[in-house]
């Protein structure tokens, strides 16, 4: 019990460090983007998304390269995507009131995000079909090669291209009042804090997996995912209270698209090739697909997210956490077949 409490304390400390680092990194990244006069498409789809997704990207790289736990990194990305999709809009609606969901948001961003989820599942499926791994047990495994990892990255390139087409012709003026040296300093400090905080979260997830005798990726889907996503939650709640709630949804979908199409493949590209267990990743992604469909359906109803629908999103995430708790206590074994 003392060991578990210590690991939970480590996770809490890691979350606090990630939070502080994320604030510094995102603020400095936005300032730098403005100072260099980058187009809005680059500021929104690349700078903002990469800045808010840096903890998730760090979790994949640290879990894979430092601890040899690629599935923990995948679990943290999927868990973070579920958290972003259900908790952030849910909290923003409950805390700040209803959110208007524009047709552009529903028909472009949400649909492209659903395509990103399907592409990631396709990539893992191709790994099992064309690069199967023979093991003595009955688990179905496949190797994700660098060539396969390029599939989602190419799709993200298409996403950037569509954003560019929408923003083409916009006149952007560089902000000369920004102190670039100071901004780069805070960017670096933020990155260091994020890496240190995420390392604490990853170690806590691995330790909890050992303590309970369960795969560490189960804890990556909750401990690492929630810890790395909490900063965005508070930012989104502030945006909702400032009557900018639609920005919250756009950032959530853009960040999730980056996580699925870039963060996970980058781990593969850095390592060379990585093995995935199909019976582990399929249920994780299946729940993400279910959450995505649910989010898309209620976003489409009247093009408005009400408080009641916000509570429904939070209830679905509670069910997700309860399922993972049952898996960790070995009451169910969907993820351990």
C-alpha positions as CSV (number, residue, x, y, z in Angstrom):
1,X,0.0,0.0,0.0
2,X,2.8,2.4,0.9
3,X,4.5,1.6,-2.5
4,X,1.2,2.4,-4.4
5,X,0.7,5.6,-2.5
6,X,4.3,6.6,-3.3
7,X,3.7,5.9,-7.0
8,X,0.4,7.9,-7.0
9,X,2.3,10.8,-5.3
10,X,4.9,10.5,-8.1
11,X,2.2,10.7,-10.7
12,X,0.7,13.8,-9.0
13,X,4.1,15.5,-8.9
14,X,4.7,14.6,-12.5
15,X,1.3,16.1,-13.5
16,X,2.1,19.4,-11.7
17,X,5.5,19.6,-13.5
18,X,3.9,18.8,-16.9
19,X,1.3,21.5,-16.2
20,X,3.8,24.2,-15.5
21,X,6.0,23.2,-18.4
22,X,3.0,23.1,-20.8
23,X,2.0,26.6,-19.9
24,X,5.5,28.0,-20.6
25,X,5.9,26.0,-23.8
26,X,2.5,26.9,-25.3
27,X,2.8,30.6,-24.4
28,X,6.3,30.9,-25.8
29,X,5.4,28.8,-28.9
30,X,2.5,31.1,-29.7
31,X,4.6,34.2,-29.1
32,X,7.3,32.9,-31.4
33,X,4.8,32.0,-34.1
34,X,3.4,35.5,-34.0
35,X,6.9,37.1,-34.0
36,X,7.9,35.1,-37.2
37,X,4.7,36.0,-38.9
38,X,3.7,32.4,-39.5
39,X,0.4,31.8,-41.3
40,X,-2.6,31.1,-39.1
41,X,-2.8,27.5,-40.5
42,X,0.7,26.9,-39.2
43,X,0.0,28.6,-35.9
44,X,-3.2,26.5,-35.4
45,X,-2.5,23.2,-36.9
46,X,1.2,22.9,-36.2
47,X,2.3,25.2,-33.4
48,X,-0.7,25.1,-31.2
49,X,-1.4,21.4,-31.8
50,X,2.2,20.4,-31.4
51,X,2.6,22.6,-28.3
52,X,-0.5,21.1,-26.5
53,X,0.5,17.6,-27.6
54,X,4.1,17.8,-26.5
55,X,3.4,15.8,-23.3
56,X,1.9,13.0,-25.3
57,X,4.7,13.0,-27.8
58,X,7.2,12.9,-24.9
59,X,5.3,10.0,-23.3
60,X,5.7,7.9,-26.5
61,X,9.4,8.6,-26.9
62,X,10.3,8.1,-23.2
63,X,8.2,4.9,-22.9
64,X,9.6,3.5,-26.1
65,X,13.2,4.5,-26.1
66,X,14.0,4.6,-22.4
67,X,11.8,1.9,-21.0
68,X,11.0,-0.4,-23.9
69,X,7.3,0.0,-23.4
70,X,5.8,1.0,-26.7
71,X,2.3,-0.2,-25.9
72,X,2.4,2.0,-22.8
73,X,3.1,5.0,-25.1
74,X,0.2,3.9,-27.4
75,X,-2.0,3.5,-24.3
76,X,-1.2,7.0,-23.1
77,X,-2.0,8.4,-26.6
78,X,-5.3,6.5,-26.8
79,X,-6.2,7.4,-23.2
80,X,-5.3,11.0,-23.8
81,X,-7.4,11.1,-26.9
82,X,-10.4,9.7,-25.0
83,X,-9.8,12.2,-22.2
84,X,-9.6,15.1,-24.6
85,X,-12.7,14.0,-26.4
86,X,-14.9,13.4,-23.4
87,X,-13.6,15.3,-20.4
88,X,-12.4,18.6,-21.9
89,X,-15.6,19.4,-23.9
90,X,-17.7,18.0,-21.0
91,X,-16.0,20.2,-18.4
92,X,-16.1,23.2,-20.8
93,X,-19.8,22.8,-21.3
94,X,-20.6,22.1,-17.6
95,X,-18.4,24.9,-16.4
96,X,-19.0,27.5,-19.1
97,X,-22.4,26.7,-20.6
98,X,-23.4,25.3,-23.9
99,X,-21.2,25.2,-27.0
100,X,-22.2,26.0,-30.6
101,X,-20.7,23.4,-32.9
102,X,-20.2,24.9,-36.4
103,X,-20.6,22.9,-39.5
104,X,-16.9,23.3,-40.3
105,X,-16.0,21.8,-37.0
106,X,-18.4,18.9,-37.3
107,X,-18.0,18.1,-41.0
108,X,-14.3,18.8,-41.5
109,X,-12.4,18.6,-38.2
110,X,-14.4,15.8,-36.6
111,X,-14.7,13.7,-39.8
112,X,-10.9,14.0,-40.5
113,X,-10.3,13.0,-36.9
114,X,-12.4,9.9,-37.3
115,X,-10.3,9.1,-40.4
116,X,-7.2,9.5,-38.3
117,X,-8.5,6.9,-35.8
118,X,-9.3,4.5,-38.6
119,X,-5.9,5.0,-40.2
120,X,-4.1,4.2,-37.0
121,X,-6.1,1.0,-36.6
122,X,-5.3,0.2,-40.3
123,X,-1.6,0.7,-39.7
124,X,-1.6,-1.8,-36.8
125,X,-3.7,-4.2,-38.8
126,X,-1.2,-4.1,-41.7
127,X,1.6,-4.8,-39.2
128,X,-0.1,-8.0,-38.1
129,X,-0.9,-9.1,-41.7
130,X,2.5,-8.4,-43.3
131,X,4.9,-8.4,-40.4
132,X,3.5,-11.1,-38.0
133,X,5.6,-12.1,-35.0
134,X,5.7,-15.8,-34.1
135,X,5.4,-16.3,-30.3
136,X,4.8,-19.4,-28.2
137,X,1.7,-17.8,-26.7
138,X,-1.6,-17.3,-28.5
139,X,-1.4,-13.5,-28.7
140,X,-1.4,-12.0,-32.2
141,X,1.5,-9.6,-32.7
142,X,2.9,-7.6,-35.5
143,X,5.9,-5.4,-36.2
144,X,5.2,-1.8,-37.1
145,X,8.0,-0.8,-39.5
146,X,9.2,2.6,-40.5
147,X,7.5,2.2,-43.8
148,X,4.1,1.6,-42.1
149,X,4.7,4.4,-39.7
150,X,4.8,6.8,-42.7
151,X,1.2,6.0,-43.6
152,X,-0.4,8.1,-40.8
153,X,2.3,10.8,-41.2
154,X,1.3,11.2,-44.9
155,X,-2.3,11.5,-43.9
156,X,-1.3,14.3,-41.5
157,X,0.4,16.0,-44.4
158,X,-2.9,15.9,-46.2
159,X,-4.6,17.4,-43.1
160,X,-2.1,20.3,-43.1
161,X,-2.7,20.8,-46.9
162,X,-6.4,21.1,-46.4
163,X,-5.8,23.6,-43.6
164,X,-3.5,25.6,-45.9
165,X,-6.2,25.7,-48.6
166,X,-8.7,27.1,-46.2
167,X,-6.3,29.7,-44.9
168,X,-4.7,30.6,-48.3
169,X,-4.6,34.3,-49.0
170,X,-4.6,35.4,-45.4
171,X,-2.4,38.4,-44.7
172,X,-0.3,37.8,-41.6
173,X,2.0,40.5,-40.1
174,X,4.9,39.6,-37.9
175,X,4.7,40.9,-34.3
176,X,7.9,42.8,-33.8
177,X,7.2,43.4,-30.1
178,X,8.0,39.8,-29.1
179,X,11.4,39.2,-27.4
180,X,12.5,36.1,-29.3
181,X,15.5,35.3,-27.1
182,X,13.3,35.3,-24.0
183,X,10.6,33.3,-25.7
184,X,13.1,30.7,-26.9
185,X,14.4,30.5,-23.3
186,X,10.9,29.8,-21.9
187,X,10.3,27.3,-24.7
188,X,13.3,25.4,-23.7
189,X,12.5,25.5,-20.0
190,X,9.0,24.3,-20.8
191,X,10.3,21.4,-22.8
192,X,12.6,20.3,-20.0
193,X,9.8,20.5,-17.5
194,X,7.5,18.5,-19.7
195,X,10.1,15.7,-20.3
196,X,10.8,15.5,-16.5
197,X,7.2,15.5,-15.6
198,X,6.2,12.9,-18.2
199,X,9.1,10.7,-17.1
200,X,7.6,10.7,-13.6
201,X,4.2,9.7,-15.0
202,X,5.7,6.9,-17.1
203,X,7.6,5.5,-14.1
204,X,4.5,5.7,-12.0
205,X,2.5,3.8,-14.6
206,X,5.2,1.1,-14.9
207,X,5.4,0.8,-11.1
208,X,1.6,0.5,-10.7
209,X,1.6,-2.2,-13.4
210,X,4.2,-4.2,-11.4
211,X,2.5,-3.6,-8.1
212,X,-0.9,-4.9,-9.4
213,X,0.6,-7.5,-11.8
214,X,-1.1,-6.0,-14.8
215,X,0.3,-4.6,-18.1
216,X,1.6,-1.1,-17.6
217,X,-0.3,0.2,-20.7
218,X,-3.5,0.0,-18.6
219,X,-2.0,2.6,-16.3
220,X,-0.7,4.6,-19.2
221,X,-4.3,4.9,-20.4
222,X,-5.3,6.6,-17.2
223,X,-2.3,7.9,-15.1
224,X,-0.1,9.1,-18.0
225,X,-3.0,10.2,-20.2
226,X,-4.9,12.2,-17.6
227,X,-1.7,13.7,-16.2
228,X,-0.6,14.9,-19.7
229,X,-4.0,16.2,-20.6
230,X,-5.0,18.1,-17.5
231,X,-3.2,21.3,-18.6
232,X,-5.4,21.5,-21.7
233,X,-8.5,20.9,-19.5
234,X,-7.9,24.1,-17.5
235,X,-7.0,26.1,-20.5
236,X,-10.3,24.9,-22.2
237,X,-12.3,25.7,-19.2
238,X,-10.9,29.3,-19.1
239,X,-11.7,29.6,-22.9
240,X,-15.2,28.5,-22.2
241,X,-15.7,31.0,-19.5
242,X,-14.2,33.7,-21.7
243,X,-17.0,32.9,-24.2
244,X,-14.6,31.2,-26.7
245,X,-15.9,27.6,-26.3
246,X,-15.7,26.7,-30.0
247,X,-12.0,27.2,-29.9
248,X,-11.9,24.5,-27.3
249,X,-13.4,21.9,-29.6
250,X,-11.2,22.8,-32.5
251,X,-8.0,22.5,-30.4
252,X,-9.2,19.2,-29.0
253,X,-9.7,17.6,-32.4
254,X,-6.5,19.2,-33.8
255,X,-4.5,17.9,-30.9
256,X,-5.9,14.4,-31.1
257,X,-5.3,14.3,-34.8
258,X,-1.6,15.2,-34.2
259,X,-1.3,12.6,-31.4
260,X,-2.7,9.7,-33.5
261,X,-1.0,10.6,-36.8
262,X,2.3,12.0,-35.6
263,X,3.1,11.1,-32.0
264,X,2.7,7.3,-32.3
265,X,4.5,7.1,-35.7
266,X,7.4,9.2,-34.4
267,X,8.0,6.6,-31.7
268,X,8.3,3.9,-34.4
269,X,10.6,6.1,-36.6
270,X,12.9,6.8,-33.6
271,X,13.1,3.1,-32.6
272,X,13.3,1.7,-36.2
273,X,10.5,-0.9,-35.7
274,X,8.2,-1.8,-32.8
275,X,6.0,-4.8,-32.0
276,X,2.3,-4.4,-31.0
277,X,-0.1,-6.9,-29.6
278,X,-3.2,-6.8,-31.6
279,X,-5.5,-8.0,-28.8
280,X,-4.3,-5.1,-26.7
281,X,-4.5,-2.3,-29.1
282,X,-7.9,-3.2,-30.7
283,X,-10.0,-2.9,-27.6
284,X,-8.3,0.4,-26.8
285,X,-8.9,1.9,-30.2
286,X,-12.4,0.3,-30.3
287,X,-13.4,2.4,-27.2
288,X,-11.8,5.4,-28.8
289,X,-14.0,4.8,-31.9
290,X,-17.1,4.5,-29.8
291,X,-16.3,7.7,-27.9
292,X,-15.6,9.5,-31.2
293,X,-19.0,8.3,-32.7
294,X,-20.8,9.4,-29.5
295,X,-19.1,12.8,-29.6
296,X,-19.8,13.3,-33.3
297,X,-23.5,12.3,-32.8
298,X,-24.2,14.7,-30.0
299,X,-22.2,17.5,-31.7
300,X,-24.5,17.1,-34.7
301,X,-27.8,17.3,-32.8
302,X,-28.8,20.9,-33.3
303,X,-25.2,21.9,-33.8
304,X,-25.1,22.5,-30.0
305,X,-23.5,20.9,-27.0
306,X,-25.8,21.3,-24.0
307,X,-25.0,20.9,-20.3
308,X,-26.9,17.6,-20.3
309,X,-24.8,16.3,-23.2
310,X,-21.7,17.6,-21.3
311,X,-22.6,15.4,-18.4
312,X,-23.2,12.5,-20.8
313,X,-19.6,12.9,-22.0
314,X,-18.2,12.9,-18.5
315,X,-20.4,9.8,-17.6
316,X,-18.9,7.9,-20.6
317,X,-15.4,8.8,-19.4
318,X,-16.3,7.5,-16.0
319,X,-17.4,4.3,-17.5
320,X,-14.0,4.1,-19.4
321,X,-12.1,4.5,-16.1
322,X,-14.3,1.9,-14.4
323,X,-13.6,-0.5,-17.2
324,X,-9.8,0.0,-16.9
325,X,-10.1,-0.4,-13.1
326,X,-11.9,-3.7,-13.6
327,X,-9.1,-4.7,-16.0
328,X,-6.4,-3.7,-13.5
329,X,-8.1,-5.8,-10.7
330,X,-8.4,-8.7,-13.2
331,X,-12.2,-8.8,-12.8
332,X,-12.4,-8.5,-16.6
333,X,-9.7,-9.4,-19.1
334,X,-10.7,-7.8,-22.4
335,X,-7.2,-6.3,-22.8
336,X,-5.3,-9.4,-21.7
337,X,-6.6,-12.0,-24.0
